[in-house]
Amino acid sequence: MLRGLIISLLLAGPAQAQSGPTLSGQIDFGFRSYPEAGLFAGQSAAGTGFFIGAEVNGHLGLGDGDVTLQFRALGDDRDGRSGLSLTKAHYTRVFDAWDLLVGYNVENWGVAESRSVLNVINPVDGTDLGFGQDQIGTPMINANFATSLGTISAYALVGFVQPKVPGRNTRARAPWPTFNSRAVFQEGNGRNLDVALRFSNNYTLGQGAVDIAASYFNGTSRTAVGLPGCGQPSALVPAVACDTINAVVLEAYENGALAGTSSQAIIDQLAGRLDKATLRALSSLPSVGFIPYYQKVQNFGLSAVYARGDLQLRVEGAYRKPKGENGSFAAVVGGDYSWSGFAGGDGTLTLAVEYLYDGRDARQPAAIFDNDMFLGLNFLMNDTRDTRLQLGGFYDLDTHAQLYQFGLSTRLNDHVRAELSASHARTTGFNDPLAFLGDDTFIELKFSAYF
């Protein structure tokens, strides 16, 4: 389908490329150090490990349009982050009052600084907790129409890509791994056609301006419910028994017999009886894991950003309605203020404050940030080395769990950048998803060479 549409578009224009191909990107390498051993069986011991990664960007003018390619790769087997993800591989063409994209692409609809509740089209890489999770490309046909009322965007999502989930040796994970190979779909097996619509425009409001966007998604959720089950056969659990267990759990869930089967619901039930030794023993069970269950959902989204001078106020909200389930609301509300020429220098300091809410129940994918405050600090020195400092902190208003993140980067020369980063979670028990990151404090030094 995608191939035929691209060919027809090419035939409508000149047959030869309008510009030569270009290739750019970066090679990353560095070290990540964990002062403590992993909490779960299979995770790395305390110490420092080496990693290497890359991002490649390609561009080619073709006919009246352009071909774009982007992918990322990371090699870090020690900490379970290795993988290759395709971000973009698409053909685009601009017409008089509209444009068309065909292929793999990433759509970022979020406006919040901390986390987004609007990015429902693309799966994410869930193997690391940084300043936002990387999205993975999804095959789509996207048309954008410029009208007098605003921009109207239509999406036909012609394929399903599963998110990248933590493995047994991944540091940022729940007690039991998720087995993508055993994924179950509520309908369509991921092959059904999903659709999305979005409207956006900006308006003058008083002495400022406001950007408004409304979106609708109907299709397979890119975030799975984690059903407990048999992830892989073992000496104690043969393949037939493994399949039977999963079939019984799935049937019970779809019939509403299991009131709380998500990973967070199980954690809540066990929290009062867990200690580190017991948890490590439970995590070593070879067959136990989570089976991804992808629901059919409708998602209604709305965002607004008001900017006036150095002040920005923003809100993004979403109503999520799974098929056969009750709907729930999620939102991020906040803003930031910037001080230029901070402390008499050339730098710019930005302070961001946001509140995060997610009302999903125990039958839905676990929400890590469901009643939290976020405080962020960004400092740009505006020097020739493009030096940047980034600080972020989440505070759970229910459990008092905290997550702190730090980043400092600068250019060493025109082609090499150095970045120092760190992450630390602080919890008081196992009743919060962040509790399982309590032993995963790390500090990382990374160098990026650009080409």
N, C-alpha and C positions, 0 to 999 in steps of 0.2 A: 504493500500500500504506500509506504513512504517512498520507496524507490520509484514507483510509477509517477507519483506526484512531482518529485524532483525532476525526472526526465521531461515531463510535459512542460514544466516551467523553463527548463533550459532551452527547449526547442522554440519557445516563444521569443527568445532573445538571441543575440549574437552567439555564434558557436564557439568562439575562442575567448580565453581568459582576458580580462581587462587589465589585470596587474599581476606581477609575479608573486610567487608564494613567499610568505615571511614566517619565520620560526623564532620564538623567544621562550623564555622560561627561567627557571631557577633550579639549582641543585642544593639541597639542604643536608647538612650533617651536623651531628652534635652528640651530647651526652645527657642522659637523664639519670638522676640519682634519687633513690628511695632510702631514707634512713631506717625504715622498718620493713620487716618481711611482710608479704601479703597475708591477709587474714584468711583467705580460702585456699583449699588444696589446689595445687597446680599453678598458683601465682608465684612470681619470682621472689627470691630472698632479698634482704637488704643489700644495697650496693649500687654500683653505677654501670649502666649499659650504653652501648653505642648504637646510634640509629642513623639511617640515611634515607633521604626522600627526594622527590622531584616534582615539579609542575611544568608541563609543556603546553605552550599555546601556539597554534598554527592558524594561518589565514591565507585564503586564496580567492582572488576575484575571479568569478566564473560566470560568463554570460552577463546578464544584467544584475546579477546578485553576488553574494559572497558566501564562501564556505568557511566555517570556523570550527576549530578543534581545540579542546582543552581536557587534560586529564591529570590526575594526581597519583603518585605512588609513594608508599612508605614502607621501609623495611625495619621492623622493630619486633623480632620474634620474642625477645626476652620479656617484653611487657605486653605482648598480644595485640599490637596495633598494626601489624603488617597488612598491606592490601593495596589494590589498584582500583580507582574509581574514575569513571568517565563523567565529566561535568558537562561538556558541550561537544556536540558533533552535529552541526546543523547547517542548512542552507537558508539564507535570508534574501528577500528581495523587496524593494520599496517601490510601490506604485504611487499614483497621484495623491490619494487621500487615505491610503492604508498600506500596511506592510504585512509580510507573511514570513513565518519561520516554520521549517520542517526538519525534524530531527531531535536529538537529545539536547535538553536545555535545563537551566535552573531558573526558577522564578522566585524572587525575594519580595514578598508583600509586606513584611514586617516593618514597623517604624520604631519599635522599642529598642532601648539600649541593652537591656539585660537578656531577655528571652522573647520569642515571638509565639503568638497563638494563631497566627494567620497563615503561616507557611505550611499548607496542607497538600500541595501538589508533589513535592519532592521528598523522597526518603532522606534520612540523615546518617552520618557516620557516628554511631554511638559508642565507639571504643575509647573515647577520651573526653574529658570534661575541660574545655577551655573557655575562652571568651566567645561562646556561641559554637554550635556544632556545624560542621561542614555538611552542606547539602550535596546530594548525588543526582546526576542528570536523569531525567525521565523522557522517554520518547513521546513527542507531541506534534500536533499541528496547531499553530498559534497565529491568529489574525488580529491585528490591531487597527481600529477604525477611528480616525480623527473627525469629530463632529462638532457642531456649534455648541453642544451641551457638554462635551468632554470626550475623553478617550474611552472607547468600548473595546474590550479584549475578549476574544472567544478562544477556548482551548478544547481540543479533542485529544485526550490522552490515550494513545493507541497501544500502550504496553505497560507492564508493571515491573518495577525494579524493587527488590526487597532492600530494606535498610541494612547497613553493616552492623552486626550485633557483636557484643563481646563474646570471646571464646573462653575456654577454661583457664587459660593463663593470662587473660586480660585483667589489668589492675582495676579499671573502673567497671565493675560488674556487680550483680546481685549474687547471693550465695551459690545459685545454680546457673549454669550457662543456658543460653537460648539456642535451639537447634533449627536453623533456617531450612535445612533439608526436609524437615517434617512439617513445614508450614501448611496451614489449612485456611481455606477461603470460604466465607459465608455464601458467596455465589461467584460464579465465573472463573474460578481458579486463576484469577489475575489476568485473564485474557479478555475480559469484557471491556467495552469502550466506556471510559470515564469522561465527564465533561466539566467545564468550569467557565464562569463568566466573571468579568470584573469591569467596573466603571470607576474612572478617576478624573479629577479636575482640581484646579486651584482657583481661589477667589480672594479678592481683597476684602479684608475685614478690619475696619477702623484704621489704625496706623500700622497694621500688620497684614499678614496673608495666611490663609489656611488651605492645606491640601487635604482633600477628602477622597476616600476610596471605599467602594462596597464590592464584595465578592460573594460568589456562590460556587460550591463544589458538590458534585454528586458522583460518587464512585467508591472504589475500594480504598479504605483508610490506609495511609502510609505508615501508621503506627499500630502495632499489633497488641492485642490482649495476650498476656502471658499465661497460658493454661498449664498447670502442673501435669507432668506426664513422664513417659519413658523416652528419653532422648536418643538412646542407642542401646542395642542388645548387649548383654554381658553374660558371664558364666552363670550368674544367678537368674537373669531374666532373658530368656531366649527371644528370638525375633517375633514369634507368634504371640507370646505373652505381652511383649512390648506394644505390638499393634493393637491388641485387645484392650489394654489399659488405656491407651490414647482414645480409642473409639468410645469407650464407656464414659471417660471424662468429657469428651466433646458432646456426646449425646445429652449428658446431664446438664452441661452448660447451656446448650441450645434450647433445652426444655425448661430452663429456669430453675432447675432443682438445686443448683449450687449458687448460694447467695453471694459468695465472695471467692472467686477462684483466681483473681489476678495475683501477681507476685507481691504487691503491696498488702493485699488482704491477708495472705499467708504470713507475711512478716508481722503484721499487726497481731495476729493470733499467737505467734510464737514469742513475741518480743519479751514478755515478762519471764520467760523460762530459758532465755538464751544467755550463754556466756561465750567467750572466744573459743575455748576448747571444744565445747559442744558444737558450735557453729562450724568450726573447721572439720570436725568429724562428719557432720551432716553433709558438708560440701564435697566430701570425698566419695560419696556414693556414685558409682560409675554411670548408672542408667538414669538417674534423676535429673530432670531439666525442665525447661519451659518450652512449650510448643506454641509458635506464633499463630494466632488466630486473627485473620484480617476481616473486619466487618465491612459491610456496605453502609456508608454514612452519607448524610447531607451536612454541609458545613456552610453557615452564613457568617460572613465577616464584615467588619466595618472598622475603618481607621480614620483618624483626623490628627493633623499636626498644625498647630498655630505657631507662627514665628513672628516676633517683633524685636528687632534689634538683636541683642545678645540673649534674649529669652526664647525658649522653645517649650511649648506644652504639647503633649501627645497622649493619645489613647488608642488602643487597639483591642477589639473584642470579637469573640466568636461564639456562635451557638452551634453545638455539635449534636446531631441527632442520628444515632446508629439505628439500623433497621431492626424493628422489634424491641427497641429499648427506649428508656426515658432519655430525653435530651438534657444537655448540661451547658452551662455558660462559663467562659473563661475570659479573662481580660488582663491587660497591663496598662496602668495609668501612671503618669508622671511627667517629668520634664527635665530640662537642664538649663544652666546659665553659664555663660562664658565671660571670662575677664581677659581682655587683650592687654598686652604690655604688662603682664603680671609681675609684681614686685619690682617695677621699674625696668624690666628687661624687654626682650622681644617676644617672649613666650606667651602662649594662650592657655589658660587653665579653665577646664570645663568640669562643673560639678553636676552629676545626674542623680536623681532620686526617683524610684519607681516602686509601685505596689503591684504584686503579682497574685492573681486569684485563679483558681481552677476548681470547678464544682463537680468534677467527674466522680462517680461512685465506685464501689469496689469491683463492679463487673466490667469496668473500663480500663484502658491502659493506665498504669500508675503515673500519677502526676507528682513530680519531685517538688515543684514550686507551686503549691496550692494556696498558701496563705503567707506570703513572704514579702519582706522589704528588701530593696536593692539600693545600694549606695555605690556610685562609680565616680572615679576621678581620672580625667585625662589631661595630660600636660604635654603640649607641643612646644619645644624650645624655639622652633622656626629658625634653626641654624642651618649651616651648609651641610651638616651631617644628618639632617632630618631626625634628630633625637626625639624619642617619644617615651612617656611614662604612662602606664595604665594600671589602675588599681580598681578592684571590684569586690564587693562583699554582699552576700545574701544572708538574711536572718529570718528563720522560721518563727512566726508569731505563735505557733501552737507548741512546738517541741523545743524551741530555743536553739535548734541546730544552726550552725554557721558554716559558710563556705567562703574562703578568701582566695583571691586570685591576683597575681602580680605579673607585670610585664614591663621590661625596659629594653629598648632597642635603639641602635644607632648605626649609621653607615661608617665602615672603616675606610672605604674608598668608593670609587664610582661603580664598582662591580660586586662588592662584598658587604653584607650587613650582618651584624651580630645582635643576638637577642637573648636576654636572660629572663626566665619566667619561673613561676612557682605556683603551687596550689596547696591549700590546706583545709581540711574539713574538721570541724569540732562538734561533737555530739555528746549527749549524756546517757544514751541508751540505744537500743535497737528498734525503737518505734518510729524511726525516720529513715527514708531511703539514703540520706547522706551518711547514716551511721556506718554503712559498709565501705565508706571511703576514709574512715577514721585512721586506718594504718597506711593510707596511700598518699601521704604528703610527699611532694617531690620538688626538686629544683632542677631546672634544665638550662643548658647552654647550647644555643644553636647558631650556626653560621649558614648564611644563604649567599650563594654565588650566582649572579644573574648573567644571562647570555642573550 
